[in-house]
Amino acid sequence: MKRSRGFTLVELLVVIAIIGVLIALLLPAVQQAREAARRMQCSNNMKQLGLALHNYHDTYGRFMSGGWDIDGIAGYSMGWVPRLFPFMEQGARWDAMESLNNNYVITRSPFRYHDQDNPIFGAAPGLWCPSSAIGDVASDQTPTSSLPYQDIQGSLHYRGCSGSIDVDYQAGSSSGREYSASGVMYPKSQTRIGDIIDGTSNTILLGETSSAEGWSVSSPTIVSGLTGLKPWVLGFYRYSSTSWLTIDHKTIQFPINYQGQFGYNLTPYASYHPGGAMFAKCDGSVSFFAETMSLDTLKYYATRKNGEVISGQ
Protein backbone atom coordinates (compact mmCIF):
# COMPACT_ATOMS: atom_id res chain seq x y z
CA MET A 1 0.00 0.00 0.00
CA LYS A 2 1.30 3.47 -0.99
CA ARG A 3 1.93 5.74 1.96
CA SER A 4 1.09 9.49 1.79
CA ARG A 5 4.15 11.62 2.38
CA GLY A 6 3.93 14.63 4.75
CA PHE A 7 6.29 17.50 5.48
CA THR A 8 9.45 16.76 7.35
CA LEU A 9 10.43 18.94 10.28
CA VAL A 10 13.21 20.54 8.25
CA GLU A 11 10.83 21.44 5.43
CA LEU A 12 8.34 22.94 7.87
CA LEU A 13 11.05 25.05 9.48
CA VAL A 14 12.21 26.27 6.05
CA VAL A 15 8.66 27.34 5.15
CA ILE A 16 8.28 29.17 8.48
CA ALA A 17 11.64 30.89 7.93
CA ILE A 18 10.61 32.04 4.44
CA ILE A 19 7.34 33.44 5.78
CA GLY A 20 9.25 35.26 8.52
CA VAL A 21 11.63 36.81 5.99
CA LEU A 22 8.73 37.98 3.82
CA ILE A 23 7.00 39.57 6.80
CA ALA A 24 10.24 41.26 7.83
CA LEU A 25 10.61 42.67 4.32
CA LEU A 26 7.01 43.73 3.81
CA LEU A 27 6.08 45.12 7.25
CA PRO A 28 8.42 48.16 7.13
CA ALA A 29 7.15 48.97 3.65
CA VAL A 30 3.56 48.84 4.86
CA GLN A 31 4.41 51.03 7.84
CA GLN A 32 6.21 53.53 5.62
CA ALA A 33 3.25 53.65 3.24
CA ARG A 34 0.87 54.31 6.12
CA GLU A 35 3.09 57.07 7.51
CA ALA A 36 3.37 58.62 4.05
CA ALA A 37 -0.43 58.73 3.88
CA ARG A 38 -0.68 60.25 7.36
CA ARG A 39 1.99 62.83 6.52
CA MET A 40 0.10 63.76 3.36
CA GLN A 41 -3.09 64.23 5.39
CA CYS A 42 -1.18 66.41 7.85
CA SER A 43 0.16 68.48 4.96
CA ASN A 44 -3.37 68.85 3.59
CA ASN A 45 -4.59 70.00 7.01
CA MET A 46 -2.00 72.76 7.09
CA LYS A 47 -2.73 73.68 3.49
CA GLN A 48 -6.41 74.20 4.29
CA LEU A 49 -5.58 76.23 7.39
CA GLY A 50 -3.21 78.39 5.36
CA LEU A 51 -5.86 78.98 2.69
CA ALA A 52 -8.41 79.84 5.37
CA LEU A 53 -6.03 82.39 6.87
CA HIS A 54 -5.53 83.91 3.42
CA ASN A 55 -9.30 84.09 2.93
CA TYR A 56 -9.52 85.85 6.28
CA HIS A 57 -6.85 88.28 5.06
CA ASP A 58 -8.83 88.92 1.87
CA THR A 59 -11.90 89.72 3.97
CA TYR A 60 -10.34 91.85 6.73
CA GLY A 61 -7.15 93.13 5.11
CA ARG A 62 -4.83 91.43 7.59
CA PHE A 63 -3.91 88.03 8.95
CA MET A 64 -5.53 86.72 12.11
CA SER A 65 -4.17 88.24 15.30
CA GLY A 66 -2.49 86.10 17.90
CA GLY A 67 -4.45 87.78 20.70
CA TRP A 68 -6.84 90.64 21.44
CA ASP A 69 -6.79 93.13 24.29
CA ILE A 70 -10.47 94.05 24.27
CA ASP A 71 -11.98 94.41 27.68
CA GLY A 72 -8.95 94.96 29.90
CA ILE A 73 -9.79 91.89 32.00
CA ALA A 74 -7.18 89.21 32.58
CA GLY A 75 -8.10 85.64 31.76
CA TYR A 76 -8.40 83.03 29.04
CA SER A 77 -9.62 84.29 25.69
CA MET A 78 -10.48 82.97 22.28
CA GLY A 79 -7.61 82.59 19.86
CA TRP A 80 -7.45 82.48 16.08
CA VAL A 81 -8.86 78.98 15.55
CA PRO A 82 -12.57 79.49 16.42
CA ARG A 83 -12.64 82.77 14.51
CA LEU A 84 -11.30 80.94 11.47
CA PHE A 85 -14.13 78.36 11.43
CA PRO A 86 -16.33 80.39 9.03
CA PHE A 87 -13.46 80.25 6.51
CA MET A 88 -12.93 76.49 6.76
CA GLU A 89 -16.48 75.16 6.33
CA GLN A 90 -17.06 75.13 10.08
CA GLY A 91 -19.35 78.13 10.23
CA ALA A 92 -22.08 76.20 12.01
CA ARG A 93 -19.70 75.44 14.87
CA TRP A 94 -18.81 79.12 15.24
CA ASP A 95 -22.48 80.11 15.13
CA ALA A 96 -23.23 77.58 17.88
CA MET A 97 -20.43 79.01 20.02
CA GLU A 98 -21.74 82.54 19.53
CA SER A 99 -25.23 81.45 20.51
CA LEU A 100 -23.95 80.29 23.92
CA ASN A 101 -22.70 83.72 24.93
CA ASN A 102 -21.76 86.21 22.25
CA ASN A 103 -19.97 88.67 24.50
CA TYR A 104 -17.74 86.02 26.01
CA VAL A 105 -16.89 84.59 22.62
CA ILE A 106 -15.73 88.01 21.49
CA THR A 107 -13.83 88.91 24.65
CA ARG A 108 -13.12 86.20 27.19
CA SER A 109 -13.59 82.47 27.00
CA PRO A 110 -16.24 81.01 29.34
CA PHE A 111 -15.42 77.50 28.21
CA ARG A 112 -12.55 76.74 30.56
CA TYR A 113 -13.95 74.46 33.31
CA HIS A 114 -17.32 74.40 31.52
CA ASP A 115 -19.11 72.52 28.74
CA GLN A 116 -16.41 69.84 28.58
CA ASP A 117 -18.99 67.37 27.25
CA ASN A 118 -20.49 69.75 24.70
CA PRO A 119 -19.88 68.38 21.17
CA ILE A 120 -19.29 71.91 19.94
CA PHE A 121 -15.87 71.79 21.58
CA GLY A 122 -14.97 68.30 20.41
CA ALA A 123 -12.48 67.28 17.74
CA ALA A 124 -12.63 69.58 14.71
CA PRO A 125 -11.63 68.33 11.24
CA GLY A 126 -8.22 69.46 10.06
CA LEU A 127 -6.83 70.55 13.43
CA TRP A 128 -4.93 67.41 14.43
CA CYS A 129 -2.21 65.27 12.86
CA PRO A 130 -3.10 61.61 12.25
CA SER A 131 0.48 60.57 13.05
CA SER A 132 0.33 62.01 16.54
CA ALA A 133 0.02 59.69 19.50
CA ILE A 134 -1.91 62.45 21.29
CA GLY A 135 -5.04 61.96 19.21
CA ASP A 136 -7.89 64.29 18.34
CA VAL A 137 -8.77 65.38 21.89
CA ALA A 138 -6.73 67.13 24.56
CA SER A 139 -7.15 67.82 28.25
CA ASP A 140 -7.71 71.34 29.41
CA GLN A 141 -5.37 70.97 32.34
CA THR A 142 -3.81 68.60 34.84
CA PRO A 143 -6.22 67.86 37.70
CA THR A 144 -5.46 69.56 41.01
CA SER A 145 -6.96 69.38 44.48
CA SER A 146 -8.89 72.58 43.84
CA LEU A 147 -10.04 71.48 40.38
CA PRO A 148 -10.10 67.66 40.38
CA TYR A 149 -11.19 67.10 36.79
CA GLN A 150 -10.14 67.75 33.22
CA ASP A 151 -12.00 69.33 30.36
CA ILE A 152 -11.55 67.02 27.38
CA GLN A 153 -11.89 69.05 24.20
CA GLY A 154 -10.70 68.98 20.60
CA SER A 155 -6.94 69.02 20.02
CA LEU A 156 -4.94 71.65 18.16
CA HIS A 157 -1.71 70.38 16.61
CA TYR A 158 -0.89 73.45 14.49
CA ARG A 159 0.28 76.75 16.01
CA GLY A 160 0.83 80.20 14.59
CA CYS A 161 4.33 81.68 14.64
CA SER A 162 4.90 84.95 16.50
CA GLY A 163 8.56 85.24 15.44
CA SER A 164 12.10 84.67 16.68
CA ILE A 165 13.03 85.22 20.31
CA ASP A 166 16.08 87.17 19.07
CA VAL A 167 14.03 89.87 17.31
CA ASP A 168 11.46 92.34 18.71
CA TYR A 169 11.54 90.65 22.10
CA GLN A 170 8.58 91.33 24.40
CA ALA A 171 9.38 90.60 28.05
CA GLY A 172 6.68 88.98 30.16
CA SER A 173 5.95 89.46 33.83
CA SER A 174 7.78 86.22 34.63
CA SER A 175 9.79 83.48 32.96
CA GLY A 176 7.86 81.67 30.25
CA ARG A 177 5.63 84.61 29.33
CA GLU A 178 8.07 86.36 27.03
CA TYR A 179 7.31 86.36 23.30
CA SER A 180 8.36 87.92 20.01
CA ALA A 181 6.46 90.34 17.81
CA SER A 182 8.71 89.79 14.80
CA GLY A 183 6.52 87.20 13.05
CA VAL A 184 3.01 87.23 11.62
CA MET A 185 0.78 86.13 14.53
CA TYR A 186 1.45 87.59 17.98
CA PRO A 187 -0.63 89.39 20.63
CA LYS A 188 -2.48 92.37 19.10
CA SER A 189 -0.88 91.76 15.68
CA GLN A 190 -2.43 93.20 12.51
CA THR A 191 -0.01 91.84 9.94
CA ARG A 192 -0.73 92.43 6.25
CA ILE A 193 0.91 90.63 3.36
CA GLY A 194 2.61 93.89 2.45
CA ASP A 195 4.29 93.89 5.88
CA ILE A 196 6.11 90.62 5.11
CA ILE A 197 9.14 92.26 3.53
CA ASP A 198 11.32 89.14 3.78
CA GLY A 199 8.98 87.45 1.29
CA THR A 200 5.94 85.27 1.85
CA SER A 201 7.83 82.15 0.72
CA ASN A 202 10.51 82.85 3.34
CA THR A 203 8.18 83.43 6.30
CA ILE A 204 6.38 80.88 8.50
CA LEU A 205 2.68 81.28 9.15
CA LEU A 206 1.98 78.01 11.00
CA GLY A 207 4.02 75.15 12.42
CA GLU A 208 3.25 71.68 13.74
CA THR A 209 3.21 70.92 17.49
CA SER A 210 1.70 67.45 17.45
CA SER A 211 4.48 66.11 19.70
CA ALA A 212 5.17 68.84 22.24
CA GLU A 213 7.21 66.78 24.66
CA GLY A 214 9.73 68.37 26.97
CA TRP A 215 10.21 69.88 30.37
CA SER A 216 8.45 72.96 31.67
CA VAL A 217 10.61 75.59 33.34
CA SER A 218 8.14 75.77 36.21
CA SER A 219 7.41 72.09 36.77
CA PRO A 220 9.40 68.82 36.86
CA THR A 221 6.74 67.09 34.78
CA ILE A 222 6.51 66.33 31.10
CA VAL A 223 4.80 69.14 29.24
CA SER A 224 1.77 67.89 27.32
CA GLY A 225 -0.90 70.46 28.01
CA LEU A 226 -0.69 74.20 28.50
CA THR A 227 2.43 74.86 26.48
CA GLY A 228 1.85 72.64 23.50
CA LEU A 229 -1.28 70.56 23.28
CA LYS A 230 -4.08 72.67 24.69
CA PRO A 231 -7.52 72.40 23.04
CA TRP A 232 -8.31 74.64 20.09
CA VAL A 233 -10.97 76.44 22.12
CA LEU A 234 -8.30 78.34 24.10
CA GLY A 235 -6.11 80.93 22.45
CA PHE A 236 -4.13 82.70 25.16
CA TYR A 237 -4.16 83.89 28.74
CA ARG A 238 -3.67 87.62 29.24
CA TYR A 239 -2.08 88.61 32.53
CA SER A 240 -1.77 92.30 31.66
CA SER A 241 -1.50 94.53 28.61
CA THR A 242 2.12 93.44 28.17
CA SER A 243 2.14 89.89 29.54
CA TRP A 244 0.55 87.03 27.63
CA LEU A 245 0.59 83.28 27.92
CA THR A 246 0.27 82.16 24.31
CA ILE A 247 -1.38 78.84 23.51
CA ASP A 248 -2.28 78.82 19.82
CA HIS A 249 0.88 80.58 18.58
CA LYS A 250 4.54 80.24 19.60
CA THR A 251 7.87 82.05 19.57
CA ILE A 252 10.89 80.19 18.21
CA GLN A 253 13.81 79.72 20.57
CA PHE A 254 14.53 76.01 20.10
CA PRO A 255 15.15 73.70 17.11
CA ILE A 256 12.55 71.36 15.62
CA ASN A 257 11.76 68.31 17.80
CA TYR A 258 13.64 69.76 20.77
CA GLN A 259 12.87 67.82 23.97
CA GLY A 260 14.70 69.78 26.62
CA GLN A 261 13.42 72.44 29.00
CA PHE A 262 11.33 75.33 27.68
CA GLY A 263 8.97 78.05 28.84
CA TYR A 264 5.23 78.37 28.31
CA ASN A 265 5.36 80.57 25.21
CA LEU A 266 8.37 78.81 23.71
CA THR A 267 7.02 75.35 22.95
CA PRO A 268 9.19 73.95 20.13
CA TYR A 269 7.64 72.90 16.86
CA ALA A 270 7.69 69.10 16.85
CA SER A 271 5.87 66.12 15.38
CA TYR A 272 5.65 62.33 15.27
CA HIS A 273 6.74 62.33 11.62
CA PRO A 274 10.21 60.82 11.38
CA GLY A 275 12.90 63.47 11.00
CA GLY A 276 11.03 66.77 11.19
CA ALA A 277 7.73 68.64 11.16
CA MET A 278 5.31 70.33 8.76
CA PHE A 279 5.18 74.13 8.28
CA ALA A 280 2.84 76.41 6.35
CA LYS A 281 4.39 79.53 4.82
CA CYS A 282 2.76 82.87 4.14
CA ASP A 283 2.59 82.19 0.39
CA GLY A 284 0.14 79.32 1.03
CA SER A 285 2.68 76.53 0.49
CA VAL A 286 3.43 73.73 2.96
CA SER A 287 6.92 72.31 3.52
CA PHE A 288 8.49 69.60 5.65
CA PHE A 289 11.36 71.06 7.66
CA ALA A 290 13.99 68.54 8.76
CA GLU A 291 14.96 68.46 12.41
CA THR A 292 18.55 68.90 11.24
CA MET A 293 17.74 72.43 10.04
CA SER A 294 19.92 74.91 11.90
CA LEU A 295 18.22 76.95 14.58
CA ASP A 296 19.40 80.16 12.90
CA THR A 297 17.68 79.19 9.65
CA LEU A 298 14.46 78.33 11.49
CA LYS A 299 14.57 81.72 13.22
CA TYR A 300 15.08 83.42 9.84
CA TYR A 301 11.88 81.79 8.61
CA ALA A 302 10.09 83.06 11.73
CA THR A 303 10.60 86.79 11.10
CA ARG A 304 8.70 88.86 8.56
CA LYS A 305 11.00 91.86 7.94
CA ASN A 306 14.42 91.31 9.48
CA GLY A 307 16.27 91.06 6.18
CA GLU A 308 17.91 87.66 6.66
CA VAL A 309 18.98 85.71 3.60
CA ILE A 310 17.90 82.04 3.62
CA SER A 311 20.36 80.11 1.47
CA GLY A 312 19.20 76.59 2.28
CA GLN A 313 17.76 74.28 4.87
Sequence and secondary structure as in RCSB ss.txt:
>XXXX:A:sequence
MKRSRGFTLVELLVVIAIIGVLIALLLPAVQQAREAARRMQCSNNMKQLGLALHNYHDTYGRFMSGGWDIDGIAG
YSMGWVPRLFPFMEQGARWDAMESLNNNYVITRSPFRYHDQDNPIFGAAPGLWCPSSAIGDVASDQTPTSSLPYQ
DIQGSLHYRGCSGSIDVDYQAGSSSGREYSASGVMYPKSQTRIGDIIDGTSNTILLGETSSAEGWSVSSPTIVSG
LTGLKPWVLGFYRYSSTSWLTIDHKTIQFPINYQGQFGYNLTPYASYHPGGAMFAKCDGSVSFFAETMSLDTLKY
YATRKNGEVISGQ
>XXXX:A:secstr
        HHHHHHHHHHHHHHHHHHHHHHHHHHHHHHHHHHHHHHHHHHHHHHHHHHHHSS   SB   SS  E
EE  HHHHHGGGTT HHHHHHHHHH HHHHHSS   TTS TT GGGS  TTSS TT SS SEEESS   SSS   
 EEEB  EEEEEEETTSSEE  SSTT  EE SSSS BT    GGG TT GGGSEEEEEBTT  SEETT SSB  S
TTTT BTT  EEEEETTEEEESSEEEE S TT  SEE GGG   B SSTTEEEEEETTS EEEEETTS HHHHHH
HH SSS       
